[in-house]
Amino acid sequence: MAENITVALAGNPNCGKTTMFNAITGAHQRVGNYPGITVERKEGSYRHNGKEVHLIDIPGTYSLTAYSLEEVVAREVLVDEKVDVVVDIIDATALERSLYLAVQFMELGIPLVLALNMMDEVKKKGIRINSKSLGELLQVPVVETVARKGDGKEDIVREAVAVARKSGHEWKPLEISYGPDIDPILAGMTHMIEAANFMTERYPARWIALKYLEGDEKIMAAGRQTGSISRKLEEMVITVEELCQKNFNSYPEAIIADHRYGFINSVLRQPNVLVTASHERFDQSDRLDKVLAHKLLGPAIMIAVLYAIFHITFTVGEYPKGWLDVFFGWLGETFTSLIPEGLVQSLIVSGIIGGVGSVLSFVPLILIMFALVTFLEDLGYMARVAYMMDRVVRVFGLHGASVMPLIISGGLPGGCAVPGVMAARTLRSPKERLATIITAPFQVCGAKIPVFVLLVGAFFEQSQAKIMFFITLGAWAASLVVSRILRWTVIKGESTPFIMELPPYRLPTLRGVLTHTWDRTWQYLKKAGTVILAIAILLWAAMTFPQLPANQVENYEQQKAVAEQEVAATATRENLSDEDKDKLLKEKLSEIADKQSEAALEYSVAGRLGHAIEPVMSLAGFNWQTNIALIGGFAAKEVIVATLGTAYSLGTVDPEEPESLTQKIAADPHWTIPAVLSLIIFVLLYAPCFVTVVAMARESSWNWALFAVAFNTVLAYVIAVMVYQVGSGI
């Protein structure tokens, strides 16, 4: 055996696979307590007795038949990368269901180790599993583990290394009898495949035949490109289908699944393999679900939980946010006094501190919201939300599995549309997956939160939690209604059934919640310090250059000189004190400086662009400054706040009296309530950020990604215009 071995960690969603991967490798990977979170491969390493053990955390899957993209990815890793051994993490509380995947590994002939996870919960339920007897019957090593505590990780590595030592030997694939109607034809197909060497360099011949019988589109498509034998195999499949329909009123895939479960049951019913207490205790999770997932109480509690998240966020986060506002105000004032007046001062104070500082001031609110949502995810409550939402989303043409991508995208605020779009891979129907991908960006992602918090804090100070709550409900309504429209028009297709596992409730560890919260917050900070910083500087340049012509600057200087003369004359005529004279002069000069700053902004590249689209955007209540911010928002939604911060900072003429961006926005007479509501709706619905668009293109196509950009923006504009025009007319 080579010094280095490759181990693939596999298992059903929510079996603790990723938790065990983290425990072995020490990697800080995101762990969610619901199906579908691990959609991409993760890698790590571990040293065992001088050997480098390379681990791959493949996507969670229930089957190796290519129904979903996750199953395709999992199978390709196992087959194409020639892993030395697979460790199948088994949810021991659901042993029969979990072993279904293990049986498929054995049929594929892959070296295998079974890890019975959650053994602490098995014992609490009064169940005893004889892992030694189970291993002897299946002829594979079996170890007992508790992934969240790290128990059994050394045993997993030891057994994996031991199995890898035998990897040079031929591993005989498991052969299960599928009954008198299927077995003879299966044998004939296998012989035909072996004789023609039909894809046997990648898969065992019998396994290929099984995939044809199960209707595996990926295998059949590859077979059609390989040789004419594929047509003969498909004809044999039709013969089996006719037999199954005639004799059992069923189809081959269902009969194959039944026989696999029959094999599993025959193993588990052997003496002393699985012993269940005569009076099995009612599971604590079931007790909680009688209330939390109740038909009527469940949705009410879910809405209350959502509202509580906002209430706690704004109540607790108001204080640290205020401290950061004061800090960045002080920082801007300090740099103003240290750096001579000019472009460098403007870049640092207005471009960087005014732009990036405006985004960073919302970190406390984001952090608190992330912590609350992470707690709910790790608790297991999020899966109940998906379960309760299933009946609702199906009415609107989505699949129950669409709920998790929507939640990940920001269904509970603070998510991100990129992993949300990727999580749509779990949907088997291409039509339902596409509808989910297009509507997921409507949710309140972490990038939109600073924009909404800014506007809500400025104009709805007494009702911040309520308004944010209604914004979130509006996002859900938009996703559902638009999905229904799309499924009636451009994405027609039948709905597919929804089956979901509800994981047991588990009290998250403080370390886990803090780690996951910090991971999310760090991504936000990193974005603010890189992407947002770069865009803020570019926007500062666009709002600064070209500068006002010399004749206009001279005109404003002359106005200031005239103002000084007028104030001096007024002071002499009215016998004003020096203090009153200085105050009057300051007011006059500030008024002229405000006009000069606004003129400079309008003359800049950004100002001209903002004015160019103002005739159209003014119908929605947006002025040219807002237009600039919305254009920047195509790159990243946080840029909207950064742009407004820069614009209002460039307009500030009294750095000795710094105000927060919220205060400046609230004092601007342009911002009426209809204009604010119009902007909230537009930001909620218009084109996804650029990174999300790329993710959408990868998961569907560039045509659909560009369709989403255009469709979402037009939809946002139409609704924003309606809200502003109706609101202004009242």
N, C-alpha and C positions, 0 to 999 in steps of 0.2 A: 504494500500500500504506500502511496505517496505520503510525504511528510505533511502536506496540507490536504484537508478534506473539505468537501462542500456539503453542507447540510441544509435542506429546505424545511422550514417550519410551515406546516399546513394545518388546516382545520376549518370547521364551520365558522361563520361570523359569530362573534361574541363568545367564543370558547375560551378566551384568555391567551390566545396565541401571541398577539402583539405584546401583551404584558409579560409573557415568558421570554419573548425575544429581548425585551428591555432588561429583564432580570439577568439574562445570560451575558448580553453584550454591554450593558451599562448605557445603551443609547437612550437619548431623550426623544422618543417618538410619541406623537399624539395618540392617545388611547381613548376611544369613545365606547360607551356601554350600549351600543346598538349596532345592528347589522349594517354592513356597507361602508364602514368608515375607512378600512384599509383598501384602497383601490390601486395602489402602486407598490411595487416591490421595494423593500427596505433591506439594507445589508449591514452586517456587523461582523465582528470577529471575536474569538475567545481562544486562549492558549490552554491546552490540556496535555500535561505530561510531555511538554516540549513540542507538541504538534499544534499547528495553526488550524483552528476550526473556523471555517468561513460559513456564516449563517445567512440565509436568504429568507426573509419574511414575505411569503407570497400571499396574494389576496385571499381573503376568506371565501370559501365556496362550499356548497352542499353537494356538488356533483362534479364529475370530470366530463360530462356531456356539455357541449358548447351551447348552452342556452343564453348565458349572459357574457359580457365582455370580461368579467372577472374570471369566469371559468376558463375562458380561452387563454387569458394571461397565465393563470395557474398551470394549465396543462403544458403550455409552451415552455415555461421555465423548467418543469420537471423533465420534459422529453428532450428539448433542444440543448439544454445546458448540461445534461448528463450528470445530475447531482449524484453524489456517492450514496446518500441515504436521505429518506424523508422521515421527519418526526411529525406524526399526526397528533396534534393536541386535541384530546377528546373531552367534551363536556360530560363528566362522569355522572352528572345528575340526569342526563338524558342519553343513556348509554346506547340504547337500541338505535335511535336516530343518528347519533354521532358515528356509530360504526359503519353506517352506509357508505361514507366516503372512504373509510379504511378498506372496505371490501373492494372498492374500485381501484385503490392503489395496488392491492394484492393481485387483482386481475390484470393490471398493467405490468406486473412483475417487477415493481420497484422495491429495493431494499427498504424495510420499514421498521420504525420503532413507534409504539403507541404510548402516549403520555396521558394517563387518566388524571385530568385536572379537576379542581374544585372538590377534592376528596374530603375537605373539612365540611362542606355542605352535604355531601353524601352521608357522612356519619350523623349529622344533625337530623337528617330525614329518617334515620333508623335503617339505612340500607348498608349491606356489607358486600363488597366486591372482592373476590379472590383473584387478584391480579396474576398470581403465578399460574393458576389453572387456566385462566383466560389466555395467557401467553402460550401455554402448551397446546391448547386446542387450536389457536390461530397460527401457531408456529412463528410467532414474532415476539421480540422482547416487549414487556409491558412494565412501565414505571408509574408510581403514584406521585402526584404533584399538587401544590397549591401555588399557582403562579403569582398571585398578588403578594404573597409573603416570600417568594423566591424559593420555596421548599421544592426539592427534587430537581433543581437545575443541574446539579453535578451528576445526578443519576442519568439525566437525559444525555448529557455530553458523553459520559462514559459508555453508555449503551450505543450511542450513535457511532462512536469511534470503533467499538467492537464490531458492529455490523459492517462498517466500512472496510474492516480488515478482510471481510469475506466477499467484498464487492467484485473481486476478480473471478469468483465462482459464478456459475450461471444460476440466477434466481428463477425458479419455475413459477410462471403465473398461476394464480388460483383458477380452478375451473369448477364452476357451479352448474348443476343441471337446471335447465330452464323448461323442462317438461317434454313430453313426447311430440308435441307439435313443433317446437322450436329447435330442440337438440339435433335432429337429423339434418335439417337445413343449415343450421349453424355449423355443423361438422363439414358439410359440403362446401359452404362458403370459405371456411378456414382452409380446407385442402386446396381449393382453387387459388386462394390468396398466396399460400405457401409456394405452390407450383409456379406461379407467375412472378414471385418475389415482389408482390404488389405492396409498396410502402413498408415492407418488413424491415427496412434498415432503420426505421423510426419507431415502429410499434409492433407488438406481437400480433401474429396473424389472427388469432381468435378474437383479440380485442378490437381489431379493425372490423371484423364481421359484426361484433356486438354494436359498434358505433353505427354501422349501416342499419342494423335493426332498430336502433334507438332514434334514427333519423337525424344524426349529427351532421348539420349542414356544412361545417368546416371540413370534416373528414371527407364527406361526399364531394364537395367542391374540389378538394385537392385530388381526390381519386379520378374525377372526370378529366383532369389535366394530365394525369399520369398514364392512363391507358384505357383501351376499349373494355377491359374486364369490368370496369365500373358499371357499365350498362347492364351486364349480366348479373352483377351483384344486386343492382337495384330491381331487376326483374324478380330475383329470388326473394327480395324483401316484400314485393307486392304479393307473392304467393303466401308468405308467412302472414301478412296482414289479412288476407282473405280467410285463411284458416282460423286465425284468432277471432276475427269478427263472427265467423260462422259458429265456432265451437264455444266461445266464451263471451261474445258480444263485447270484446275488448280489443286492444291493440298491443303490438309486441312490446313497446316501451313499458306499458303498465305491467305486463306479465313478467318482464325481466326484473322490474323493481320489486314486485311481489316475491319472486323467488330469492332475490338478494336478502330481503327482510326475513324470509323464511329461513335462510341459512344463518342469519344473525340470531334469530330466535332459537334455532336448534343449538347454537353454541351457548347462549345465555341460560337455557333450560337444563344444561348439564349439571349434575349434582355439585353444590357448593360454589358455583361460579357467581351467581347473583342471588343474594338472600335479602328479602324484603321483610320488614317487621310486620307482624300480623295486623297491628293497628297503626298504620303509617300516619304520622302526625301531619295535620293540615299545615301546609306551607305558609310561612309568614307573608311571603309575597302575595299568595292568593288572598289572604285576609285583607291586605292593603288594597289589592286590586278590586275587591268588592266595593270599596269606596272610591278610590282614585280613578278607576276605569269604569265606573258605573255609567249606565246609559244617560242619566240625567245629571247626576252629581259630578261625574268626571269632567265634562266640558266646562261646567261652572267653576270647578276648582282650577282647571287649566287656565281659564281667563283670569281668575284671581291671582294665580301664580305669576302670570305675565305682568299684570298690573303691579304686583308687589316688587318685581324686579326693577321697574322704573321708579317706583316710590323710594325704594332703598337707595338706588343709584343717585337720584337727585338730592335726597335728604342728606345722605352721608357724604356724597361727592362734592356738594356745594362749597364746603369749607376748603379742602385742598385745592380745588379749582380756583377759588378766590385768591389763595396764597400764590399760585402760579401766575395769575393775572398781574398781581402786584409785583412779583419777581421780574416778569418780562417787561413791565412798565419801568421798573427801576433800572433794568439792564439797558433798555433803550435810552433812558435819560443819561445813564453813566457814559455810554459810548458817544452820545451826542456831545457831552462836555469834554470828552477825551480826544475826539477826532475833529480836526478842523472842518468847517462847513464845506461841502463839495460832494462829488460823486461817490467817493469812498465812504463817507459818512452815510449818504443816502442808501448805498448798497447794503451796508451792515445793519443800519437801524431800520430802514424801511423794507428792504428786500429780504434779509435773513431773519432778523428778530421779529419784524412785523409780520412776515409771511410764515416762517416755520414756527415761530413762537406762538402764533395763533392756533396752530394745529396741536402743538405740544401741551398747551394749557388744558386740553380736554383729556389728557392721559388719565387723571384720577377717575373720571367718569367711566372711561373705557375699561380701566382695570377692574373697577367694582362690578361692572356689567359682565365682563368676561368671567370673573370669579363665580358669580351667581349662576351663570349658564353652564360653566364647567361642572359645578357641583351637581346640577340637575342631570347632566349627561352621565357623569360617573355614578350617580345614584341609581340610574336605570329608568328614570322618569320619562326621558325623551322617547323611549320606545313606546311608552303608553300614549304619549301625545300622537305618535304616528298611527297607533292602533285606533285611537278615537277619531282622528282626522280622516281615516280611510273612507268611511261612509260619505263624508262631505266631498272629498276630492273626486270620488268616482262619479258623482253627479255632474262634475265639470269636465269630464273626459280624461282625467288623470288616473294613474294607478296608485294603489295604497303605498307602494314603494317610492312614489314621487315625494311623499311627505318628508323623508329624511334629506334628500337634496335641497328641498325648500328650506328646511330648518337650518341645515348647514350653511346655506347662502345668507341666512339672516332672519329666518322665521321667528327665532328668538334672537333679538338684535345682538350684533357683535360678530356675526359669522362672516363668511367671505364667499362670493359667488364662484370663485375659481374651483375650490374643492367641492362646492355644491354642484357645479356643472359636471365635474368628474365623477361625483357619487351617483349621477344618473346612469352610470354604466350598469348598475344593478338591475335596471329595468330590461326585461326581455323583449318587449315590443318596441321596435324602432320608432313607431309613431308616438307612443306614449313617452319614450325617452326624448324625442325631439321637442315635444310640447313642454316637457319639464325643463329642458335646457334653455329654451327661449324665454320662459317665464320666471325661472329662478332668479335672474338679476333684479327683478322687481323688489325683492326682499330688502330689509333694512340691514345692509352689511355694515361692518365696522367702519368703512370709509365714509358712509353717508351720515353716521351718527354725529360727528362734529358739526356738520352743516345743520342738521336738525336741532341739535342742542344749542347752537348759536342763535338760530332764529326763535326757537321756543323760549330760550332764556331772555331774549331781548323783548319779546312781545307777549309772552304768556307766562310771566314770572310766577303767578299764583296758581297756575294749573299745569306745570311742566310735565308731571307724571301722566296726567290724563291725556294731554296732547300727544305725547310720545306713544302712549298706549293706542290712541286712535290712528296714529300714523302707521303703526305696526299692523293693526287690523286692516287698514287701507291697503297695505302691501299684499296681505293675504287675499283680499278681495280682488285686487288687480290681477294677481297670478291666476286665480281661479276663473274669473270672468274671461280673461284673455285666452286662457287654455280652452275654455268651452267654445269660444269663437273660432280659434284655430282648428279645433277638432271637428267643427262643423264645416269648415271651409278648406283650407290648404293642407291640413294634416288629418284627413279622414282615415278611420280604421276602427276595427272592433277592439273593445276593452278586453284585457286579460285578467284572470283571477288573481287574487292577492292572498298570500299565506305569509304570516310573520311570526317569528319567535319572540315571546316576551321574556327577557332575561330576568332573573331574580333581582330584587332590590339589594344593593350592597352599599353600606355606608362608606363613602369615599374617605381615603386617608387625607389628613391635612397636607402632607407632603405632596401627594398626587395632585390635589386641587391647586396648590401653590405653584407646582412645576408647570402644569398645563396653562394656568393663568399667565404665568410669566412668559411661557413660550409664545402665547398669542400676543401679549402686550409687547414683547420684544420685536415681533414681526412688525407691529404698528410703529414702534420707535425707529426701527431700522429703515422702514419706508420713509418716515419723516426726515431721517437724517441723510437719506440718499436721493431717492426719486423726488420727493417733495422739495428738498433743498435745491436740487438741480433745476426743477421746474420753476420754483420760486425766483431763483436768480434770473432765469430766462424771461420770466414774466416781468420782473423788475426792469430788466433791460428794455423789454417791449413797451413798458409804461413810462420809461425815462427818455428814450431816444426815438426820433430826433428831438432835440431840445428846442424850446421856443426861439424864434429868430431874435437877433440882437435888438432890432427895432421895437419888438413887442416887450422884451425885457426892459428896455430903456423907458418905454411908455409906463410900465408899472412902477419903475423907480421914480419917474416924474410924479406919478400919482401919490406916491409915498411922501415926496418932498412937499407937494401941495398940501397934503394932509397935515404934515408937521407945521406948516405955516398957518393953516386954518386953526389948528389946535392952539398954537401960540397966541393968535389973535383972539380966540374965544377966551383963553385963560386970562388975557389982559383985560378984555372987555367985562368979563363976569367976575374978575378978581378970584380965580380958582386957586386952591392950594396946590402945592407941588404934587401931593399925592393924587388929587383929583385930576390934575393935568396929565400925569403919567398914565393914569387909568384910561382916560379918554383917548390919549395918543395910542395906547396899546390896542384898544378896541378898533380904532380907525385903521391902524397898520395890519391888524389881524384880518380885517375884512378884505383889504386889498390883497394880502398874501393868500387868503383862501381862493380869491378869484384867479390869482396867478397860478396857484397849484392846480386848480381845476382846468385852466386853459392849457397848462403844460401836459396834463394827462390826456386831454382831448387831442392835442397836437401829436402825441406819440403814435407809434405804430399800433399799439393795442387800442388806443382811443379811437383811431380812425376805423379799425376793424369793428370795434364795438358800435360805433356810429353807423357803419355800413349796413349792419343787420338790424339796427334799431327800428326802422319802419315796420319790419315784420314782428320782431320780438316785443315791441311796445304794446301790441295787442294783448300780450299776456302780462303786462305790467312791468317788464324788465327794462331798465335803463342801460346805457352803454357800459357802465361799470359792471353790472350784473352779467351782461353778455360776455365780457372778457372772462369772468370767472367760470361761466358755464362752458366756454370753449376749452379752457384749461381742464375742466372736469372730465373731458373725454380721456385724458391721460390717467387721472386718478381723482376720485371724488373729493378727497381731502384738499386738493388743489383749490377748490372753490373757496374754502375758508382762507387758505394761504393767500389767494389772489385778493380777496376782500381786505385781508389784513394789510397787504402791501398797498393797495389803493387808498385805504383810509389813513394809513401811516404817512403816505406821500402827501396827503392833504392836511396833515397835522402841522400847525405852525407854532404851537406852544409846547415844546417838549418838557417844560417844567411842570406841566399839569397833565401827566399821562392818564389816559382812560383805556379801559379794556375795549376790545373790538365789539363786545356785546353792547357796551354803553354808546359807542360811536354809531352803531347800526340803529339803536333805538332812538337816537337823537336826530337821525336823518329824516326830514319830512317826506322824502320819496316813499318810504316804507309804510304804506298803509296796510291794514289787515288783509284786504283782498290780494295785494301784491305779495305779501308774505305767504299766504296760503297757496297762491299760484306757483311761487318758487318751490315750496315744499313738495307740491305734487310733481312739478317738472323734474326736480332732482330725484325723486323717488322712482320715476318711470323712464326717464330718457336713457339714451344709449349706454350700455355697460362700459366700464373702463377698458382700456386697451388690452390689458393682460387677460381679462375675462373673455374678450372677443377672440383672442388667440386660442384660449381653452375651448371655447364653443366651436371654433373651426376644427380643432383636433378631434373633438368628440362627435362632430357631425360633418360639416363641410364649410368652406369659405362662403359658398352661396347662402347657406342658412345663417351663418354668422353675420354677414353683411345685411341679410334680410332683417335680422333682429335689431341691428343698429338703426336701420332706416325706419322699420315699423315701430319700434319702441319710442324713437324720437318724435315721430309724427303723432303717435298716440299721446305722448306727454304734452306736446304743444297744443293739440286740440283741446284736451281737458283743461290745461292751464288757462287757455284763452277763455273758455267757457266760465271757469270759476272767477277769473278776474273781471270779465265783463258783467256777469250777473252780480258779483259782489259789489262792484263799483256803482252799479245802477240802483242798488237798494238804498 
